[in-house]
Amino acid sequence: MTLIPHANDKSVPTPAELRRQVARATGRLRDTAVHVGRLVEDKTPDPVLAGALRTATRVRDTAARAGRFAGHRKFDSAKASAKTGAGRAATLARANRTALATVACVLTAAVVARRARRARRTK
């Protein structure tokens, strides 16, 4: 049994057939996404929709502000902020990967053990 079909095999689609299949599948997926979106919107309560709209607007505004910031040629403020908390934390994390991995494993084990103990107590 071969995993890769031979080029003369009729089951191998041509590039044009592949493009048509992809276009059909893309159309079906787009239609399904629109349908699911409408269903979700119909079943979602109005306060949740309002909150989502506010959040989307806030994200859009933040992205526009970031785009304007990136459009400027001077990145002095970005370099300065990188030297503060986030930049320092990233540098520290890169320098101490093994220690951070060990701490993460120990914390994970402690959480799992605590949950197991709590589950035994409730039974």
N, C-alpha and C positions, 0 to 999 in steps of 0.2 A: 504494500500500500504506500503510495507516495503522498507526501504532504503538499507538495507544490504541483499543480496540474501542468500538463504539457501545453505548449503554446498552440498546438493543433487541436487540442481538445475543445469540443463545442461548448463545454460548460464555462469556459473562461470568457467573461464579458469583454467586449472591446471598450476602449476608453470612452467612446460616445455613449455606449449603453450604460457604462458606469456613471457618467455625468447625468443621464436621464434618471437613473435610479436614485442618485443622490438628490437631484432636484425634486423628485416625487416624495422622497422621504423627508426632505427639508420642509416641503409644503405641508405634509401631514403633521409633522412635529409642530410647525408654526400654528396650524389650525387647532391642534390639541392644546397647545399652550394658551391660546386665546380663549378656548372653551373653558379650560380649568381656571384661568384668571377670572372669567365672568362668574363661574360657580363660586369661587372663593369670595369674590366681591359681594355677591348676593347674600352669602351666608355669614359674612363678617358684620358684627354690630357697628353702628355708626360711630360711637366714640373711638373704637379701635381704628377705623378708617381715618378719622380726623387726626389721631396721633401719628399714624403712619404718614399721612400727608405732611404734617409738621416736621417729622423726622426727615423725610425725603427732601423737603425744602431746605432744612438746615444743612444736610449733607451736600446738596447742590451748591449752596452758598459757600460752604467751606471749600469745596473743590474749586469753585471759581476764584476764591481768594488765594488758594494755593497756586492756581495757574497764573494769576497775576504776579504772585511772589516769585514763581519760577521764571517768569518772563523778564524780570529785572536782571541786569548783568552782574550786580554786586550781590554776593552771597555772604557778606560779612556777618549778618545776623544769624544765618544758618550755621556758619562755622562757630560763632560764639555759643549758640545753643548746643552744638555738638560737644563743646568742651564742658558743658554743665552736666547735669544728672544723667541724661540718656546716653550721651557719648561716653561718659566715664563708666557707666554700668556695662555698656557693650564691650569696652576695652577690658574691664575687669573679668567679664564672662569669657572672653576669648583667651585671656591669660590663664584662667583657672578652670578649664573645661572638665578635667578629671574630678576636681573637688566638687564642682557643681553637680556632675552626674552622680557622684557618691551621695551627696546630700539629697538629691531628688529620689534616689533609690531608697534611702533610709526613711524619708518622709512617706513615700508610697507604702513601704512595708508597714510602717506604724499605723497609717490610715486603714490599711487592709486588716491588720490585726485588731484594731479597735472596733471596726465594723463587725468582724467575726465574733468578738467577745460580746458586743451588744446584741447580735442576732441570737447567740446562745442564751443570753439572759432573758430575752423576751419569750422564748419557747417554754 
